[in-house]
Amino acid sequence: MNREDVRSGIYQVWRAAQELGVAEIYSNPSPLPVNAEFRDLILSNSSNYIDVYNKGLGLSHYNILLSDYSFFQFSIEGDNNVRYAFYPNPYTSNSNEYNNWFRSRHEMVEAGFLTHEEFLSLLSDKTGMGNVPLLRYENAPAQRKKLHHPCSHFHIGFHSENRWPVRRVLTPTAFALLVFKFYYGAQWRTVGDDEHVHIENSFDRTLISEKTRCYLVSDELFDPEEERAFFFG
């Protein structure tokens, strides 16, 4: 996995978001550099998820913003050392009242009655009530410690010390397709369901194909004892 692979993957993620009807802003087509202000907030023991989400949104520190104001970040430092993150909008809920509020303000942005920055300010005044977790993926060969810090792993939720081992090195497209499949399932099925003889959803077929591009972590970085434990295959 190199920088060009990640750049190409970001574009493919944007195309998938467009196909699903959830694309909002294609902010940065290249892997993100480190943003010191955002990084320091993530590392602060006093910060919470809403603080981090608001800062990323306010700094436009994302590659892709979705129509529900969730966003993706993709970065790489040297070959194979990648970080992908999905920051869900923490203000969304199953409440019709909130969804109507969000939809009406978003329509005002599209009509030019509200600026993007004004909408972000209104959004940050809401009370967090989302139920979709932050999802991060990292491949960090230099940080790998057997049975403690997997080379390839997921972080699920805001707690930074949970690392779920992954046997493969994910592409940006594979990571985003997993997000779309599990968190945007209605759009995934509505747009993708077809009458294919074996796999009746075009996005599922794409995800299966993309898995073949996610190569296995080498045996030096994933040894037999780790394979005997639990991991994402």
N, C-alpha and C positions, 0 to 999 in steps of 0.2 A: 504494500500500500504506500503510494507516494503522493506528493502534493497534487499532481495532475489527476490522479485517481479520485482524490477527494473533491477537487474542483468539478470534475465531470459528474460525480455523484450528486453534488449539490444541485446542479442543473436538472438531473433526472428526478430528484425529489420535487423540485418546483413544477416540473411537467406533470408528475403524479398528482400533486396538490391541485393543479388546474383541472385535470381530468375529473377529480373527485368533487370539484366545485368548492374547495375550501381554501383556495389561494387568495392572499390579500396583497402582500408586498414582497417583491424579490429584492431584498435590501443589499445583499453582498454576495456576488457569485464566487468569491474566493474564500479559502479557509480563513477563519477569523484570527487576527493577532491577539495577543494578551492585552486586555484592558485593565490597567492597574486598579482603577476605581471599582470595577466589578469584581475583580479577583479578591481585593482586600475585604469587600463585603462578604463574599462567600466564606472566607477564612475566619471571619469574626465570630466569636462564640456568642455574641449578643444578637446576631441577625436571625431573622426567621425567613420562611419561604416567601412571604408577601413582600418583605423588604427586597429580597434578591430579584423577584419577578419584576417589581416596580422599577428597580434600578436598570435591569436589562432592557426593559421596555423604554424607559426614559432616555437611555443612552443609544437606543436603536442598535444595541449590541447583539445582533442576530443576523442570520443569513436569510431566513424566510419567516415572515409573519403570516399566520393563518387568519381566516375570516372571523374566527372566534377570539382572536388576539392571543392565542397560544403561539409559541415560536420555537424554531430550531436554531441551534448553534452547531457548527462543524469546524474543527480545528485539527492541525497536525503539526508536530515538531519533529522533524527528521523522519526518515522512512519508518513506517509501521507504528509510530507513536501517535495514536489518534484519540480524539475526544469528540463524542457526539452527545448532544443534550436536547431533550424536549421539555420545555417549560410550559405546562398547561396554565391557562387562565384560571387563577384561584378564585375569581369572582363569579364564575358560572355556577349554576345550580339547576335543579329540576323545577324551580319555582317559575310559574308562568309570569309572575309579576316582574322578576328580574329579567327573564328572557325578553319580555316585551320592552322593558327599559333599554336593554342592550341593543335590541334590534332598531328601536326608534332613534337612538343616538347615533348608531352606525349609519343609518340611512341619512341622517343630517350631515355626517362627514362626507358621504358619497355625493350629496346634493350641494356641498360647498357651504352649508350654514354653520358647520363647526370645523375647525382645523383638526388635524391629527393630534397636535399637541394639546388642544383644549379637551379633546375626547379622552386622552390619557390622563389628564388632570381630573376629570370627572370620574374616571374609572378608579383611580387611586383612592378616591374618597369613599368607595364602597367597602363594605365589610366582607372579608374573605370567607367564602363558603363552598369552595370547589371540592370535588372528591376524586379527581384524577391525579395520581402521583407524578411528581417529577421523575423523569427517567433519563439516566445517563449511561453511556457506554464508553469504556476506555480500553485501549490496548497499550500497555506500558511495560515493555520487556525489561527495562532497566530497574523497575521497581518490584519485580516479581519476587515473592518469597514463598517457598513451598508451603502449601496448605494454609497460608495466612493471607497473602496478597497475590491473587491470580494475575497472570499476565493479561489475559482478556477477561473482562468482567462487566456486569451491569451494576449500577447503583439504582435502587428503587426507593423513591421517597427522598425526603430532605436529609435524613440521617446519613452522614457521609461515610461511616465505617462499615456499612453492609456492602459486601462485594460478592456477587453471584457469579461463579466461574462460567465461562463460555469456552467451548472447545474450538471455536472458529474465530477468525478475525473478520468482523463485520464490515461491510461496505456502508457508506452513507445511505445508499438506496435501501439496503436490507433493513437497516435500523428504522428508517422513516416508514417503510411499508409495514413493519410490525406495529408501529404507533398508529398508523391509519387503520389497520385491520382491527385492532383491539379497542381503540378509542373513537374511531369514526366509522363504526360498523354499519350504521344505516346507509351512509354514502357509499361505502365499500360494496354493499349488496345492491343498492339501487342502481348504481352506475355499472358495476362489474358483472352482475349476474347475466348469464347468457345460456345458450343451449349447446355448449361444447360437450362432446360425447363423454369425456372423462372427468374434467374439472370444470364445473359450471360457473366459474367466475374468472374473468380475465385478470384481475389483480392477484388472485391466488396463483394463477399460472406464472405471472411475472415474479411473484415472491419466490416460488419454487425454483424458477430459473436463476434468480439473483443469488439464491443460496449456493449455487455451484461456483459463484465468484468469491465466496467467503471461504478462503483456504483454511485448512486445519492449523492450529497452533503447533509448532514443532515439538517433538518429544522432549527436547531439552528444556522446554518451558512448560511442559504439561506431562509429568511423569506418571508411572503406573499407579502409585498410591493416590494421586489426585484423580485419576480416572476411575478408581474404585469408589470414590465418594460421589456426591451429587454434583451435577453440572448441567448447563444447557448445552445440548448436543449440536 
